Amino acid sequence: ATIAHGLFDPQFLKDWGWRIPFLLGFAIGGFGLWMRKGMVETPQFEKVKETGDVGKSPVIEAVKSMPGMIAHVVAMLVLYAGGF
């Protein structure tokens, strides 16, 4: 925001400047997708995938296997975010 205020006049920021963070986010997201496409899976995951032991919904499985830990983390995040 400080750089934008230093580079552009207030009218430009009001008319077009609010779009700049979205354009930067689009570029960063594209870069992230490009990087993810080039990454390889770990050998351990490849072995699990070959056996067909990969869960359909890892989030639900994590909540079912560790509900207390998940509740604790959610409570900490709520307290942290609620403080502001």
C-alpha positions in Angstrom: 0.0 0.0 0.0 2.8 2.4 0.8 4.5 1.7 -2.5 1.2 2.2 -4.4 0.6 5.5 -2.7 4.1 6.6 -3.5 3.9 5.6 -7.2 0.3 6.5 -8.2 -1.9 9.5 -7.6 -5.0 9.1 -5.4 -7.5 9.3 -8.3 -5.7 6.4 -10.2 -5.7 4.3 -7.0 -9.4 5.0 -6.6 -10.3 4.1 -10.2 -7.8 1.3 -11.0 -5.4 0.8 -8.1 -7.6 -1.6 -6.2 -7.2 -4.1 -9.0 -3.5 -4.3 -8.7 -3.5 -6.8 -5.7 -5.9 -9.0 -7.6 -3.6 -9.0 -10.6 -0.6 -9.8 -8.5 -2.5 -12.6 -6.8 -3.4 -14.1 -10.1 0.2 -14.0 -11.2 1.3 -15.6 -7.9 -1.4 -18.3 -8.2 -0.3 -19.1 -11.7 3.3 -19.4 -10.5 2.2 -21.7 -7.7 0.2 -24.0 -10.1 3.2 -24.1 -12.4 5.5 -25.1 -9.5 3.0 -27.7 -8.2 2.7 -29.3 -11.7 6.4 -29.9 -11.8 6.7 -31.5 -8.4 6.9 -35.2 -7.9 5.3 -37.3 -5.2 7.3 -38.8 -2.5 8.2 -42.5 -2.8 6.2 -43.3 0.3 3.0 -41.8 -1.2 3.6 -43.6 -4.5 3.7 -46.9 -2.6 0.5 -46.1 -0.7 -1.1 -45.0 -3.9 -0.2 -48.3 -5.6 -1.8 -50.3 -2.9 -5.0 -48.3 -3.1 -4.8 -47.3 0.5 -5.3 -43.6 -0.1 -8.3 -42.2 1.7 -11.2 -40.5 -0.2 -11.4 -37.6 2.2 -8.3 -37.1 4.3 -9.8 -34.2 6.2 -12.8 -36.2 7.5 -10.4 -39.1 8.4 -8.3 -36.7 10.4 -11.3 -35.3 12.2 -12.5 -38.8 13.0 -9.2 -40.1 14.2 -8.1 -37.0 16.2 -11.2 -35.0 17.2 -9.7 -33.6 20.4 -6.6 -32.3 18.6 -8.6 -30.8 15.8 -11.0 -29.1 18.3 -8.0 -27.8 20.2 -6.4 -26.3 17.1 -9.7 -24.7 15.9 -10.2 -23.2 19.4 -6.7 -21.7 19.3 -7.3 -20.2 15.9 -10.7 -18.8 17.0 -9.1 -17.2 20.1 -6.2 -15.9 18.0 -8.4 -14.4 15.3 -11.1 -13.2 17.7 -8.5 -11.1 19.6 -8.3 -8.7 16.7 
